[in-house]
Amino acid sequence: MCNAGSYTIHNHQHHFGWDNTFAPVETVAPGSTIEFHCVDSSAGQLTADSTVKDVKTLDFGKINPVNGPIFVEGAEPGDALKITIESFKPSGFGWTANIPGFGLLADQFTDPALTLWKYDPNTMEPALFGKHGRVPLKPFAGTIGNALAEPGLHSIVPPRNVGGNMDIRDLSAGTTLYLPVEVAGAMLSVGDTHAAQGDGEVCGTAIESPMDAVMTIDLVKDAGLKMPRFTTAGPVTRHLDAKGYEVTTGVGSDLMSCARDAVSGMVDLLCKTQGLSAVDAYMLVSTCGDLRISEIVDMPNWIVSFYFPRCVFE
């Protein structure tokens, strides 16, 4: 049996997709702290020298690698992993892309596009966007998940009841995440690190950024947890709140249509007020704008709102 300790999972120790037959790269005891050296969601296909041509030639078989899996001693189906997210060590490089066929408004934005980001990993000052935009940063891991009980190889793209590609920006330093266990050892994997993202990640990518993530893994026996849950250490939007928000809405009987209308409205607003191209506005709002269900009880219509922080341009 292992004693709780500290471990490093290096960037080459990653896999693509979920499969409970993957061999663990490490076996750890509950209480262990693990540093994951995560590559970006393109697995290094997009770099600081990339152009939009590289978006066109992405190998989707190498999308969203995750470090692991980690076998946690004593973990059995019906238990839960308690994952304390300790810290992140950002790289200073990131990218955001419009990938044809992917994203909330994929039918409106059919051509590839790419924005490259450079930021200070020590000060974590807001990242520059164009001549005037400044996007506040909040590092987190988009994908944290256990292996599924269902046999076979499964896509890593959709989230699952055991976690996975949740893209919840509040899974940042200080948050405690609980994930259901479906297989012996849990087989935890982590990746898809982001420097910033808005709630919804509407264009399909955020500021995708390689970085190290440090997490402490504990075990809750017989948790009976059905879906992921998490606890934040404090407020979650201070990095965006200072100047208030511009807000557009979508109103109708279908939440997806409402969300699309709210985002389209914000893209139009930023094109008009900031002189951005539509695709640049679309990628920008994916990194820092938030989709919210504002009302879901007044039948037959619901309201979805899209909040864009004014601090980006003020």
MARPAVEX-751613 format. One line per 8 residues: number of its first residue (from 1); their letters; for each residue x, z, y of N, C-alpha, C. Coordinates in Angstrom, 3 decimals, m for minus. Layout:
N
NUM = a = X,Z,Y,X,Z,Y,X,Z,Y  ... $
% end
This chain:
314
1 = mcnagsyt = 0.847,0.000,m1.205,0.000,0.000,0.000,0.877,0.000,1.248  0.492,m0.798,2.228,1.235,m0.853,3.492,0.947,0.381,4.342  1.907,0.765,5.137,1.674,1.732,6.197,1.390,0.971,7.482  0.570,1.575,8.344,0.271,0.927,9.623,1.563,0.699,10.382  1.711,m0.492,10.927,2.932,m0.821,11.650,2.692,m1.920,12.646  3.773,m2.557,13.090,3.689,m3.667,14.034,4.173,m4.939,13.351  3.482,m6.031,13.610,3.775,m7.301,12.949,3.731,m8.425,13.974  4.456,m9.493,13.691,4.422,m10.702,14.510,4.028,m11.875,13.630 $
9 = ihnhqhhf = 3.009,m12.606,14.069,2.590,m13.831,13.397,3.048,m14.988,14.273  4.021,m15.748,13.798,4.671,m16.758,14.620,3.809,m18.014,14.752  4.179,m18.851,15.739,3.299,m19.979,16.064,3.192,m21.009,14.949  4.166,m21.050,14.040,4.044,m22.000,12.931,3.142,m21.470,11.820  2.770,m20.197,11.880,1.933,m19.594,10.840,0.464,m19.749,11.202  0.035,m20.991,11.280,m1.349,m21.256,11.637,m1.989,m22.184,10.618  m3.308,m22.288,10.693,m4.059,m23.161,9.784,m5.199,m23.808,10.551  m5.813,m24.811,9.937,m6.924,m25.555,10.538,m8.154,m25.387,9.657 $
17 = gwdntfap = m9.259,m24.963,10.250,m10.475,m24.732,9.482,m10.472,m23.365,8.811  m11.649,m22.992,8.259,m11.810,m21.714,7.552,m11.929,m21.985,6.058  m11.162,m21.252,5.257,m11.227,m21.379,3.804,m10.740,m20.059,3.217  m11.610,m19.384,2.470,m11.235,m18.059,1.980,m10.191,m18.075,0.869  m9.747,m19.283,0.474,m8.664,m19.371,m0.511,m7.295,m19.534,0.136  m7.234,m19.656,1.475,m5.937,m19.716,2.138,m5.137,m18.447,1.826  m3.868,m18.612,1.545,m3.008,m17.455,1.267,m2.745,m16.693,2.568  m2.833,m15.378,2.546,m2.537,m14.612,3.764,m1.067,m14.724,4.147 $
25 = vetvapgs = m0.810,m14.771,5.450,0.572,m14.803,5.921,1.130,m13.400,6.076  0.249,m12.397,6.058,0.691,m11.014,6.170,m0.396,m10.105,5.603  0.010,m8.992,5.004,m0.905,m7.948,4.547,m0.609,m6.697,5.362  m1.653,m6.121,5.969,m1.451,m4.995,6.872,m2.412,m3.870,6.522  m2.042,m2.673,6.886,m2.910,m1.513,6.745,m3.751,m1.355,8.008  m4.949,m0.777,7.897,m5.720,m0.453,9.102,m4.889,0.384,10.062  m5.029,0.107,11.333,m4.246,0.786,12.356,m3.026,0.012,12.799  m2.768,m1.132,12.151,m1.606,m1.943,12.504,m1.831,m2.728,13.784 $
33 = tiefhcvd = m0.744,m2.974,14.500,m0.773,m3.794,15.707,m0.064,m5.110,15.409  m0.714,m6.207,15.803,m0.211,m7.537,15.473,m0.067,m8.353,16.746  1.064,m9.020,16.883,1.276,m9.964,17.985,1.171,m11.377,17.421  0.191,m12.105,17.910,m0.035,m13.482,17.483,0.587,m14.428,18.503  1.518,m15.282,18.085,2.107,m16.283,18.965,1.274,m17.557,18.837  0.268,m17.676,19.686,m0.742,m18.726,19.542,m0.326,m20.020,20.232  m0.518,m21.126,19.560,m0.371,m22.431,20.192,m1.690,m22.775,20.872  m1.714,m23.831,21.667,m2.942,m24.202,22.363,m3.899,m24.902,21.403 $
41 = ssagqlta = m5.112,m25.167,21.885,m6.140,m25.719,21.008,m5.883,m27.164,20.596  m4.909,m27.837,21.212,m4.534,m29.183,20.759,m3.389,m29.130,19.756  m2.931,m27.927,19.429,m1.780,m27.736,18.541,m0.530,m28.420,19.081  m0.393,m28.407,20.413,0.787,m28.981,21.033,0.719,m30.471,21.283  m0.421,m31.088,21.008,m0.547,m32.527,21.255,m0.589,m32.837,22.749  m1.098,m31.910,23.543,m1.109,m32.073,24.996,m0.070,m31.139,25.604  0.781,m31.708,26.448,1.888,m30.968,27.046,1.892,m31.177,28.553  2.864,m30.577,29.215,2.994,m30.728,30.667,3.313,m32.158,31.068 $
49 = dstvkdvk = 3.731,m32.993,30.127,4.034,m34.398,30.412,2.924,m35.344,29.964  1.831,m34.808,29.495,0.761,m35.658,28.958,0.036,m36.408,30.059  m0.604,m37.508,29.673,m1.481,m38.283,30.547,m2.829,m38.426,29.847  m3.771,m39.016,30.553,m5.104,m39.182,29.985,m5.067,m40.027,28.714  m4.042,m40.856,28.554,m3.918,m41.650,27.329,m3.779,m40.754,26.096  m3.160,m39.602,26.296,m2.975,m38.680,25.176,m4.300,m38.059,24.737  m5.241,m37.940,25.658,m6.571,m37.448,25.286,m7.251,m38.451,24.351  m7.053,m39.729,24.639,m7.670,m40.780,23.826,m7.153,m40.769,22.392 $
57 = tldfgkin = m5.924,m40.327,22.189,m5.298,m40.423,20.868,m5.203,m39.070,20.162  m5.945,m38.071,20.615,m5.910,m36.763,19.973,m6.276,m36.871,18.497  m5.509,m36.192,17.670,m5.817,m36.083,16.243,m6.740,m34.887,16.062  m8.023,m35.154,15.782,m8.997,m34.075,15.703,m8.855,m33.263,14.417  m8.030,m33.720,13.506,m7.699,m32.910,12.345,m6.768,m31.763,12.682  m6.206,m31.794,13.900,m5.281,m30.749,14.335,m5.808,m29.984,15.550  m7.122,m29.948,15.682,m7.731,m29.249,16.810,m7.997,m27.793,16.441  m7.756,m26.910,17.383,m8.085,m25.486,17.295,m7.389,m24.771,16.133 $
65 = pvngpifv = m6.072,m24.809,16.074,m5.368,m24.030,15.053,m5.507,m22.534,15.322  m5.508,m21.744,14.250,m5.572,m20.293,14.378,m4.455,m19.658,13.552  m3.852,m18.609,14.101,m2.767,m17.910,13.409,m3.340,m16.970,12.348  m2.748,m17.018,11.171,m3.196,m16.173,10.085,m3.266,m16.979,8.803  m4.095,m16.516,7.852,m4.951,m15.325,7.929,m4.207,m14.035,7.605  m4.793,m12.916,8.069,m4.265,m11.583,7.855,m5.148,m10.862,6.840  m4.542,m10.349,5.778,m5.256,m9.551,4.783,m5.180,m8.091,5.206  m6.341,m7.471,5.432,m6.405,m6.073,5.856,m6.733,m5.216,4.641 $
73 = egaepgda = m5.828,m4.348,4.290,m6.007,m3.527,3.097,m7.278,m2.681,3.183  m8.034,m2.677,2.096,m9.234,m1.859,2.022,m10.478,m2.514,2.552  m10.351,m3.652,3.222,m11.526,m4.328,3.772,m12.321,m4.992,2.661  m13.627,m4.725,2.627,m14.523,m5.275,1.619,m15.803,m5.766,2.287  m16.527,m6.674,1.614,m17.807,m7.114,2.171,m18.702,m5.919,2.532  m19.321,m6.003,3.697,m20.139,m4.906,4.205,m19.409,m4.033,5.201  m18.061,m4.117,5.223,m17.275,m3.412,6.234,m17.221,m4.238,7.518  m16.548,m3.713,8.515,m16.288,m4.452,9.756,m14.864,m4.191,10.196 $
81 = lkitiesf = m14.226,m5.212,10.757,m12.955,m5.000,11.444,m13.241,m4.553,12.867  m12.497,m3.551,13.307,m12.513,m3.121,14.702,m11.221,m3.612,15.325  m11.338,m4.537,16.257,m10.173,m5.216,16.821,m10.047,m4.817,18.291  m9.019,m4.053,18.595,m8.763,m3.662,19.975,m7.801,m4.675,20.583  m8.263,m5.372,21.603,m7.459,m6.408,22.247,m6.569,m5.726,23.282  m5.280,m5.680,22.986,m4.350,m4.880,23.787,m3.841,m5.627,25.014  m3.342,m6.845,24.822,m2.697,m7.548,25.937,m2.480,m9.015,25.598  m2.145,m9.783,26.644,m1.788,m11.192,26.498,m0.505,m11.463,27.272 $
89 = kpsgfgwt = 0.298,m12.382,26.746,1.517,m12.829,27.422,1.393,m14.330,27.645  0.864,m14.731,28.804,0.598,m16.156,29.056,1.881,m16.965,29.203  1.740,m18.270,29.031,2.893,m19.175,29.053,3.155,m19.793,30.419  2.128,m19.901,31.267,2.269,m20.572,32.560,1.839,m22.024,32.549  1.501,m22.559,31.379,1.029,m23.947,31.265,m0.374,m23.978,30.655  m1.170,m24.926,31.142,m2.480,m25.122,30.552,m3.024,m26.505,30.827  m4.107,m26.829,30.157,m4.763,m28.117,30.367,m6.276,m27.967,30.197  m6.983,m28.855,30.876,m8.426,m28.991,30.718,m8.712,m30.470,30.543 $
97 = anipgfgl = m9.562,m30.804,29.580,m9.841,m32.221,29.321,m11.329,m32.464,29.157  m11.731,m33.643,29.575,m13.035,m34.156,29.167,m12.789,m35.056,27.961  m13.292,m34.636,26.822,m13.088,m35.359,25.569,m14.376,m36.090,25.231  m14.358,m37.410,25.193,m15.587,m38.166,24.946,m16.329,m37.679,23.703  m17.637,m37.511,23.860,m18.472,m37.050,22.769,m18.578,m35.548,22.654  m17.890,m34.812,23.521,m17.834,m33.360,23.428,m18.219,m32.772,24.768  m18.969,m31.685,24.768,m19.347,m31.030,26.010,m20.834,m31.128,26.277  m21.326,m30.281,27.177,m22.751,m30.190,27.471,m23.302,m31.481,28.066 $
105 = ladqftdp = m22.498,m32.180,28.873,m22.945,m33.407,29.532,m22.186,m34.618,28.985  m21.974,m34.625,27.669,m21.182,m35.695,27.050,m21.780,m37.068,27.294  m23.097,m37.148,27.410,m23.735,m38.444,27.642,m23.507,m38.951,29.053  m23.185,m38.043,29.994,m22.933,m38.431,31.378,m21.452,m38.705,31.649  m20.574,m38.089,30.868,m19.133,m38.237,31.082,m18.518,m38.800,29.807  m18.470,m40.108,29.734,m18.090,m40.791,28.496,m16.625,m41.209,28.454  m15.909,m41.061,29.571,m14.503,m41.445,29.612,m13.607,m40.207,29.558  m12.445,m40.317,28.923,m11.531,m39.177,28.869,m10.967,m38.854,30.248 $
113 = altlwkyd = m10.654,m37.592,30.452,m10.029,m37.133,31.695,m9.167,m35.925,31.365  m8.158,m35.676,32.203,m7.216,m34.592,31.935,m6.765,m33.949,33.234  m6.792,m32.629,33.264,m6.200,m31.846,34.344,m5.116,m30.968,33.749  m3.917,m31.014,34.322,m2.814,m30.161,33.887,m2.662,m29.005,34.870  m2.415,m27.812,34.362,m2.324,m26.610,35.173,m0.940,m25.990,35.035  m0.442,m25.453,36.131,0.762,m24.638,36.115,0.451,m23.361,36.889  0.745,m22.215,36.273,0.460,m20.942,36.930,1.606,m19.975,36.657  1.666,m18.911,37.439,2.739,m17.930,37.298,2.333,m16.913,36.233 $
121 = pntmepal = 3.015,m16.877,35.086,2.608,m15.971,34.008,2.903,m14.505,34.300  3.689,m14.254,35.338,4.015,m12.867,35.686,3.020,m12.286,36.681  2.743,m13.026,37.752,1.800,m12.525,38.754,0.354,m12.849,38.399  0.149,m13.904,37.612,m1.193,m14.382,37.254,m2.049,m14.631,38.497  m1.377,m15.132,39.541,m2.120,m15.560,40.722,m3.040,m16.717,40.344  m4.145,m16.912,41.089,m5.048,m18.019,40.763,m4.315,m19.349,40.644  m4.743,m20.147,39.686,m4.110,m21.441,39.435,m4.645,m22.481,40.407  m3.756,m23.310,40.946,m4.152,m24.319,41.926,m4.887,m25.463,41.263 $
129 = fgkhgrvp = m5.967,m25.907,41.929,m6.728,m27.066,41.483,m6.812,m28.037,42.645  m6.164,m29.187,42.508,m6.144,m30.136,43.614,m5.433,m29.554,44.817  m5.897,m29.896,46.015,m5.250,m29.445,47.248,m5.758,m28.085,47.721  m6.993,m27.742,47.383,m7.597,m26.566,47.997,m8.164,m25.558,47.007  m8.363,m25.947,45.767,m8.993,m25.044,44.808,m8.017,m24.027,44.226  m8.522,m22.816,43.980,m7.732,m21.746,43.369,m8.618,m21.045,42.347  m8.285,m21.209,41.069,m9.113,m20.666,39.999,m8.542,m19.327,39.530  m9.292,m18.238,39.677,m8.819,m16.933,39.183,m8.638,m16.961,37.664 $
137 = lkpfagti = m7.614,m16.259,37.192,m7.255,m16.291,35.776,m7.699,m15.017,35.059  m8.070,m15.185,33.803,m8.453,m14.054,32.953,m8.185,m14.466,31.512  m6.994,m14.154,30.989,m6.626,m14.618,29.644,m7.498,m14.000,28.547  m7.759,m14.790,27.523,m8.478,m14.284,26.349,m8.266,m15.253,25.198  m8.623,m14.816,24.012,m8.551,m15.662,22.828,m9.946,m16.185,22.510  m10.087,m17.507,22.501,m11.393,m18.099,22.248,m11.837,m17.977,20.803  m10.874,m17.891,19.878,m11.211,m17.849,18.457,m10.600,m16.612,17.811  m11.470,m15.725,17.355,m11.092,m14.540,16.582,m12.113,m14.441,15.457 $
145 = gnalaepg = m11.676,m14.576,14.217,m12.673,m14.606,13.160,m12.141,m14.217,11.800  m13.050,m13.792,10.946,m12.769,m13.518,9.545,m13.185,m14.708,8.695  m12.702,m14.760,7.457,m13.075,m15.837,6.535,m14.521,m15.684,6.090  m15.167,m16.825,5.833,m16.535,m16.832,5.334,m16.543,m16.624,3.817  m17.629,m16.035,3.332,m17.779,m15.897,1.883,m18.061,m17.242,1.227  m18.714,m18.131,1.946,m19.066,m19.436,1.394,m17.795,m20.208,1.054  m17.696,m20.719,m0.185,m16.454,m21.399,m0.585,m16.279,m22.735,0.123  m15.023,m23.215,0.114,m14.717,m24.516,0.676,m14.096,m24.430,2.045 $
153 = lhsivppr = m13.731,m25.604,2.582,m13.133,m25.715,3.905,m14.223,m25.976,4.929  m14.262,m25.161,5.967,m15.298,m25.256,6.993,m14.661,m25.539,8.352  m15.359,m26.332,9.161,m14.878,m26.642,10.504,m14.690,m25.366,11.308  m13.672,m25.365,12.130,m13.405,m24.211,12.984,m14.188,m24.293,14.292  m14.842,m25.417,14.566,m15.480,m25.614,15.868,m16.673,m24.693,16.100  m17.668,m24.621,15.203,m18.800,m23.751,15.526,m18.497,m22.285,15.247  m19.039,m21.370,16.072,m18.905,m19.943,15.779,m19.754,m19.568,14.569  m19.435,m18.439,13.967,m20.136,m17.970,12.772,m20.514,m16.495,12.952 $
161 = nvggnmdi = m21.271,m15.977,11.988,m21.637,m14.564,12.054,m20.427,m13.654,11.836  m19.325,m14.202,11.302,m18.077,m13.432,11.149,m17.116,m13.690,12.304  m17.603,m14.282,13.378,m16.784,m14.565,14.551,m16.351,m16.004,14.577  m15.071,m16.243,14.827,m14.566,m17.611,14.902,m14.481,m18.084,16.331  m14.868,m19.336,16.546,m14.704,m19.980,17.853,m15.831,m19.565,18.800  m15.805,m18.304,19.214,m16.886,m17.752,20.034,m16.750,m18.128,21.503  m15.527,m18.321,21.983,m15.287,m18.694,23.380,m15.994,m17.754,24.351  m15.904,m16.466,24.088,m16.461,m15.448,24.985,m15.343,m14.965,25.895 $
169 = rdlsagtt = m15.419,m15.292,27.171,m14.289,m15.006,28.047,m14.037,m13.507,28.224  m15.022,m12.665,27.898,m14.831,m11.228,28.067,m14.123,m10.582,26.883  m13.673,m11.387,25.915,m12.802,m10.875,24.857,m11.361,m10.870,25.374  m11.190,m10.140,26.452,m9.922,m10.059,27.182,m9.286,m8.705,26.925  m8.147,m8.459,27.558,m7.435,m7.201,27.336,m8.326,m6.008,27.679  m8.357,m5.038,26.776,m9.172,m3.844,26.962,m10.474,m3.854,26.194  m10.893,m5.021,25.715,m12.142,m5.141,24.965,m11.927,m4.752,23.507  m12.946,m4.150,22.915,m12.939,m3.847,21.488,m14.006,m4.693,20.809 $
177 = lylpveva = m13.588,m5.471,19.827,m14.454,m6.409,19.121,m14.663,m5.932,17.691  m15.910,m6.050,17.213,m16.244,m5.700,15.832,m16.733,m6.960,15.120  m16.132,m7.251,13.953,m16.498,m8.442,13.196,m16.903,m8.074,11.771  m18.014,m8.621,11.264,m18.389,m8.383,9.875,m17.351,m8.934,8.901  m17.199,m8.263,7.781,m16.302,m8.688,6.708,m17.136,m9.253,5.566  m16.784,m10.465,5.095,m17.511,m11.088,3.988,m16.673,m11.249,2.732  m15.336,m11.155,2.859,m14.458,m11.323,1.694,m13.436,m10.194,1.673  m12.896,m9.926,0.516,m11.880,m8.886,0.394,m10.703,m9.179,1.324 $
185 = gamlsvgd = m10.290,m8.148,2.065,m9.173,m8.300,2.992,m9.552,m8.847,4.347  m10.791,m9.290,4.507,m11.314,m9.861,5.761,m10.724,m11.221,6.088  m9.400,m11.373,5.955,m8.710,m12.636,6.227,m8.912,m13.072,7.673  m8.413,m12.251,8.571,m8.543,m12.446,10.017,m7.587,m13.511,10.525  m8.074,m14.367,11.433,m7.225,m15.342,12.119,m7.577,m15.355,13.603  m6.575,m15.703,14.444,m6.726,m15.657,15.903,m6.070,m16.884,16.519  m6.692,m17.442,17.559,m6.085,m18.570,18.263,m6.924,m19.020,19.439  m6.699,m20.274,19.885,m7.488,m20.888,20.953,m7.419,m20.074,22.242 $
193 = thaaqgdg = m6.217,m19.713,22.657,m6.063,m18.872,23.842,m6.303,m19.663,25.126  m6.923,m18.992,26.089,m7.302,m19.588,27.364,m6.760,m18.756,28.520  m6.382,m19.406,29.602,m5.995,m18.689,30.820,m7.201,m18.386,31.692  m8.250,m19.194,31.579,m9.489,m18.970,32.324,m10.583,m19.813,31.708  m11.816,m19.322,31.825,m12.979,m20.084,31.347,m14.233,m19.532,31.994  m15.178,m20.391,32.270,m16.492,m19.954,32.686,m17.376,m19.728,31.481  m18.402,m18.889,31.642,m19.356,m18.676,30.557,m20.101,m19.976,30.278  m19.949,m20.458,29.051,m20.548,m21.719,28.655,m19.512,m22.770,28.317 $
201 = evcgtaie = m18.336,m22.687,28.941,m17.266,m23.679,28.715,m17.876,m25.085,28.671  m18.557,m25.468,29.757,m19.531,m26.547,29.716,m18.955,m27.927,29.419  m17.695,m28.202,29.777,m17.153,m29.525,29.466,m16.490,m29.548,28.088  m16.463,m28.387,27.423,m15.902,m28.313,26.080,m14.495,m27.756,26.031  m13.826,m27.689,27.189,m12.497,m27.083,27.262,m12.430,m26.173,28.482  m11.522,m25.211,28.432,m11.277,m24.303,29.549,m9.875,m24.600,30.077  m9.162,m23.608,30.591,m7.728,m23.782,30.809,m7.075,m23.409,29.487  m6.914,m24.412,28.639,m6.333,m24.219,27.311,m4.853,m23.935,27.485 $
209 = spmdavmt = m4.389,m22.799,26.946,m3.039,m22.359,27.288,m2.410,m21.597,26.131  m1.239,m22.035,25.644,m0.556,m21.252,24.615,m0.122,m19.901,25.167  m0.269,m18.859,24.369,0.170,m17.524,24.797,0.196,m16.580,23.600  0.825,m15.439,23.804,0.872,m14.404,22.786,m0.281,m13.431,23.010  m0.889,m12.999,21.916,m2.000,m12.050,21.980,m1.673,m10.857,21.095  m1.822,m9.648,21.633,m1.528,m8.422,20.893,m2.843,m7.694,20.605  m3.072,m7.373,19.330,m4.314,m6.731,18.911,m4.026,m5.658,17.875  m4.799,m4.568,17.928,m4.716,m3.514,16.920,m5.942,m3.625,16.016 $
217 = idlvkdag = m5.688,m3.624,14.703,m6.734,m3.888,13.723,m7.068,m2.601,12.974  m8.322,m2.167,13.073,m8.812,m1.005,12.339,m9.975,m1.436,11.450  m10.414,m0.524,10.598,m11.451,m0.829,9.619,m12.584,0.180,9.732  m13.812,m0.336,9.771,m15.009,0.509,9.753,m15.708,0.265,8.425  m15.699,1.272,7.554,m16.295,1.112,6.238,m17.820,1.140,6.322  m18.443,0.304,5.453,m19.912,0.274,5.333,m20.588,0.139,6.688  m20.067,m0.734,7.518,m20.591,m0.883,8.875,m21.984,m1.507,8.902  m22.271,m2.374,7.936,m23.577,m3.041,7.915,m23.797,m3.953,9.100 $
225 = lkmprftt = m22.724,m4.457,9.683,m22.816,m5.303,10.873,m23.186,m6.724,10.464  m24.154,m7.307,11.134,m24.620,m8.652,10.794,m23.989,m9.742,11.658  m23.648,m9.405,12.882,m23.098,m10.364,13.846,m22.000,m9.677,14.653  m21.132,m10.450,15.312,m20.114,m9.812,16.151,m20.739,m9.003,17.283  m20.068,m7.947,17.646,m20.421,m7.209,18.866,m19.125,m6.738,19.506  m19.183,m6.408,20.806,m17.972,m5.943,21.478,m18.310,m5.011,22.613  m17.293,m4.234,23.012,m17.410,m3.281,24.104,m16.324,m3.597,25.117  m16.704,m3.741,26.386,m15.705,m3.998,27.424,m15.240,m2.674,28.025 $
233 = agpvtrhl = m14.049,m2.697,28.586,m13.463,m1.478,29.148,m13.946,m1.197,30.567  m14.598,m2.161,31.179,m15.042,m1.996,32.562,m15.716,m3.250,33.055  m15.802,m3.456,34.368,m16.437,m4.657,34.919,m15.770,m5.925,34.418  m16.567,m7.003,34.328,m16.036,m8.224,33.723,m15.915,m9.404,34.693  m16.395,m9.270,35.930,m16.362,m10.415,36.850,m15.662,m10.119,38.172  m14.895,m9.042,38.247,m14.224,m8.717,39.515,m13.321,m9.840,39.992  m12.722,m10.575,39.065,m11.798,m11.640,39.454,m12.524,m12.800,40.128  m13.849,m12.823,40.063,m14.622,m13.924,40.624,m15.565,m13.508,41.756 $
241 = dakgyevt = m15.885,m12.242,41.853,m17.009,m11.794,42.677,m16.775,m11.765,44.182  m15.520,m11.738,44.623,m15.198,m11.327,45.992,m15.945,m12.083,47.080  m16.138,m13.382,46.916,m16.734,m14.201,47.976,m18.172,m14.610,47.676  m18.736,m14.103,46.590,m20.083,m14.515,46.231,m20.087,m15.824,45.454  m21.266,m16.421,45.330,m21.440,m17.588,44.464,m22.347,m18.633,45.100  m22.103,m19.880,44.737,m23.084,m20.930,44.909,m23.816,m21.064,43.570  m25.146,m21.216,43.606,m25.928,m21.208,42.371,m26.903,m22.375,42.352  m26.892,m23.112,41.264,m27.888,m24.153,41.022,m28.699,m23.749,39.800 $
249 = tgvgsdlm = m29.898,m24.306,39.653,m30.778,m23.899,38.561,m31.344,m25.100,37.818  m31.801,m24.824,36.615,m32.584,m25.767,35.834,m33.863,m25.081,35.412  m34.995,m25.751,35.569,m36.302,m25.166,35.276,m37.043,m26.076,34.301  m37.552,m25.512,33.214,m38.292,m26.311,32.249,m38.576,m25.544,30.982  m39.101,m26.239,29.987,m39.543,m25.595,28.757,m38.485,m25.603,27.661  m37.319,m26.199,27.926,m36.252,m26.275,26.936,m34.969,m25.716,27.539  m34.403,m24.677,26.905,m33.236,m24.020,27.489,m32.037,m24.953,27.597  m31.858,m25.844,26.619,m30.717,m26.757,26.684,m30.868,m27.721,27.855 $
257 = scardavs = m32.069,m28.259,28.040,m32.305,m29.149,29.182,m32.117,m28.404,30.503  m32.569,m27.157,30.548,m32.380,m26.351,31.760,m30.899,m26.154,32.052  m30.113,m25.865,31.006,m28.677,m25.670,31.187,m28.023,m26.943,31.700  m28.402,m28.073,31.130,m27.834,m29.350,31.563,m28.173,m29.618,33.030  m29.416,m29.353,33.408,m29.831,m29.599,34.792,m29.084,m28.690,35.762  m28.876,m27.436,35.363,m28.163,m26.500,36.244,m26.723,m26.941,36.450  m26.057,m27.370,35.380,m24.668,m27.811,35.496,m24.579,m29.117,36.276  m25.481,m30.065,35.992,m25.490,m31.329,36.734,m25.677,m31.082,38.225 $
265 = gmvdllck = m26.535,m30.120,38.551,m26.761,m29.791,39.955,m25.517,m29.262,40.626  m24.733,m28.463,39.889,m23.501,m27.929,40.473,m22.453,m29.020,40.617  m22.353,m29.909,39.646,m21.422,m31.036,39.766,m21.754,m31.851,41.019  m23.024,m32.134,41.211,m23.446,m32.895,42.399,m23.106,m32.144,43.679  m23.329,m30.824,43.686,m23.068,m30.027,44.882,m21.589,m30.033,45.234  m20.708,m29.881,44.235,m19.278,m29.865,44.510,m18.762,m31.238,44.927  m19.345,m32.279,44.381,m18.973,m33.626,44.835,m19.309,m33.794,46.315  m20.462,m33.298,46.707,m20.923,m33.453,48.086,m20.160,m32.558,49.049 $
273 = tqglsavd = m19.911,m31.305,48.663,m19.334,m30.346,49.604,m17.816,m30.289,49.563  m17.207,m30.667,48.430,m15.757,m30.552,48.293,m15.060,m31.893,48.119  m15.818,m32.958,48.069,m15.230,m34.284,47.937,m14.575,m34.538,46.587  m15.004,m33.826,45.549,m14.440,m34.022,44.217,m15.091,m35.210,43.524  m14.350,m35.829,42.618,m14.986,m36.797,41.723,m15.873,m36.026,40.760  m16.845,m36.697,40.184,m17.778,m36.020,39.287,m17.062,m35.412,38.084  m16.125,m36.142,37.488,m15.462,m35.615,36.300,m14.543,m34.453,36.646  m13.902,m34.478,37.817,m13.085,m33.331,38.236,m13.966,m32.103,38.452 $
281 = aymlvstc = m15.116,m32.291,39.075,m16.036,m31.176,39.275,m16.510,m30.620,37.942  m16.786,m31.496,36.999,m17.240,m31.094,35.664,m16.172,m30.269,34.951  m14.922,m30.713,35.001,m13.851,m29.943,34.366,m13.619,m28.623,35.096  m13.691,m28.641,36.429,m13.468,m27.423,37.200,m14.507,m26.357,36.869  m15.781,m26.729,36.859,m16.808,m25.715,36.620,m16.708,m25.142,35.212  m16.136,m25.898,34.285,m15.952,m25.386,32.926,m14.950,m24.240,32.886  m14.027,m24.194,33.867,m12.990,m23.162,33.867,m13.403,m21.893,34.591  m14.471,m21.935,35.428,m14.759,m20.751,36.240,m16.221,m20.563,36.611 $
289 = gdlrisei = m17.123,m21.443,36.192,m18.542,m21.283,36.498,m19.292,m20.707,35.310  m20.362,m19.974,35.591,m21.069,m19.245,34.541,m22.517,m19.697,34.402  m22.891,m20.058,33.174,m24.288,m20.304,32.837,m24.974,m18.985,32.499  m26.157,m18.779,33.049,m26.913,m17.559,32.759,m28.381,m17.899,32.526  m28.970,m17.261,31.547,m30.425,m17.342,31.381,m31.027,m16.347,32.361  m31.665,m16.857,33.394,m32.217,m15.978,34.426,m33.621,m15.495,34.083  m34.361,m16.305,33.318,m35.743,m15.935,32.984,m36.154,m16.667,31.727  m36.714,m15.929,30.767,m37.091,m16.527,29.485,m38.440,m15.994,28.986 $
297 = vdmpnwiv = m39.277,m15.471,29.900,m40.554,m14.875,29.489,m41.775,m15.505,30.153  m41.587,m16.256,31.209,m42.731,m16.787,31.956,m43.121,m18.158,31.432  m43.760,m18.176,30.265,m44.148,m19.441,29.631,m45.033,m20.274,30.549  m44.918,m21.613,30.477,m44.122,m22.365,29.498,m42.722,m22.736,29.989  m42.302,m22.270,31.167,m41.005,m22.691,31.713,m40.028,m21.528,31.789  m38.752,m21.867,31.564,m37.668,m20.900,31.672,m36.732,m21.350,32.800  m35.836,m20.441,33.217,m34.861,m20.778,34.252,m33.456,m20.445,33.766  m32.577,m21.428,33.846,m31.149,m21.227,33.613,m30.435,m21.458,34.940 $
305 = sfyfprcv = m29.524,m20.560,35.280,m28.775,m20.669,36.541,m27.303,m20.919,36.251  m26.669,m21.652,37.163,m25.225,m21.866,37.052,m24.560,m21.303,38.290  m23.674,m20.324,38.087,m22.999,m19.607,39.164,m21.578,m20.142,39.320  m21.264,m20.623,40.516,m19.898,m21.083,40.808,m19.299,m20.168,41.868  m18.147,m19.543,41.601,m17.565,m18.574,42.539,m17.013,m19.252,43.796  m17.466,m18.749,44.943,m17.045,m19.323,46.218,m15.568,m19.091,46.489  m14.969,m18.087,45.828,m13.549,m17.800,46.078,m12.633,m18.942,45.679  m13.101,m19.859,44.847,m12.261,m20.981,44.440,m11.880,m21.850,45.634 $
313 = fe = m12.787,m21.988,46.602,m12.521,m22.854,47.763,m12.483,m22.103,49.087  m12.464,m20.781,49.059,m12.419,m20.009,50.318,m11.209,m19.088,50.344 $
% end
